[in-house]
Amino acid sequence: MKVRSRLLASVRGFALMFITLAGSLTLFVLTVLSLVLMLLGLGVLTTPAMVRAVRWHANRRRLLAAEWSGVQIRLPYRPLPADRRSGLTGQVELCTQLLKDPATWRDLLWLLVDMTAGCITAALACVFIPYGVEGWVLAAGVWEPIVDAGGTYWYAFVPVTSQGTANLAALTGVGFFVFGLFTSPVLLRTHFQLTRAFLAPTPAMALTARVERLTETRHDAVDTSAAELRRIERDLHDGAQARLVAMGMSLGTIEALIEKDPAKAKELLAAARTNSAEALAELRDLVRGIHPPVLAERGLGDAVRALALRMPLPVEVEVELDGRFEEPVEAAAYFAVSEILTNAAKHSGAARMWLDIHHEAGMLRVAVTDNGDGGARVARGGGLSGIERRLGTFDGVLAVSSPPGGPTMVTMEIPCTPTAPRPTV
């Protein structure tokens, strides 16, 4: 670690010390006061606002933990229902839901820990380097007016009374400075690890959230499967089945005309041949939509490469997979990529797209990037929302980064392990 980053860790510890004292202490006092006002009925109006303020403060600390020390702290909060009633009744419901969330009380406990132990770790992260510099300042001549004004000045264990003892203080300061360079990043990370111990979801909370998510995605999967079956039935009824019925009627007419009007029978036969070819093409498209043959035969990598070749925009594909995966996982990843590429080609205004698929640490990661106009988001009932539900069936996640003006990056992760090694050619 460079000296600059170690010095920066000390500065960040100094900033955190004031954040913990000013932010956490103030929010703790105000939140407790709001909870006390619940006894008078006024807390129903103030508590939701205070809980939101505490969560904003906690989320800022999560962001600093990731940016300053690489400590990732997941969100533990339960989602709030979108169809809350308005007025005082809705406010009471909101307050009740927030107070029933265990994360609300863990946040309050974190405020108490943050303004005590958190403040101490932040102070320790910043104190040693400035204290080492103080020893150098004393040796530069500052010691003399201090001693003249107040007598012996103790710098750590060194009594400063003369230039010689001031030089010894400067030497001691070098030790404190070097010690601070090595300990400041460690203490800063310790501060954020202490934060994670209270702000991250507990195993019980994570399990509850996962069960709720899997229950929701299971219902979505059942609904999606039913809708897909209806689509297949409709496509068969309106497409291939209608053509086959028409072809059967044409063959009956041909049978009646084959001796009376051979020329007309020949014309109808050609039309029946055309209908049979079109019906076969529709059946192939339908089968490809259910499960592409290249996906079953060659796996996800070759399937997405073939998919990229059919796109109207150039797509750079990079695939690094250890082997094959379970069929449902490959199908979910394939159709998710297909929908994202199709939507980007239609709506993003992009001139080029990039697709990266690789597997590491038990996770299948897919990233689709385009250089379009940006502005994509996961909206209820939208295509990305459908992909998110599809991935949720496998405990997968979807993230979208699409600032105005682009670029847009859609990232998907599905936990899985290869079921078969990659075939060697």
Buried (B, 14 or more C-beta within 10 A) or exposed (E): EEEEEBBBBBBBBBEBBEBBBEBBBBBBEBBBEBBEBBEEEEBBBBBBEBBEBBBEBBBEBBEBBEEBBEBEBEBBBBEEEEEEEEEEEEBBBBBEBBBEBBBBEBBBEBBBBBBEBBBBBBBBBBBBBBBBBBBBBBBEEBBEEBBEEEEEBEBEEBBBEEEEBBBBBBEBBEEBBEBBBEBBBBBBBBBBBBBBEBBBBBEEBEEBBEEEBBEEBEEBBEEBEEEEEEEBEEBBEEBBBBBBEBBEEBEEBBEEBBEEEEEEBEEBBEBBEEBBEBBEEBBEEBEEBEEBEBBEEBBBBEBBBBBBEEBEBEBEBEBEBEBBBBEEBBBBBBBBBBBBBBBBBEEBBBEEBBBBBBBEEEBBBBBBBBBBBBBBEBEEEEBBBBBBBBBBBBBBBBEBEBEEEBBBBBBBBBEBEBEEEEEEE
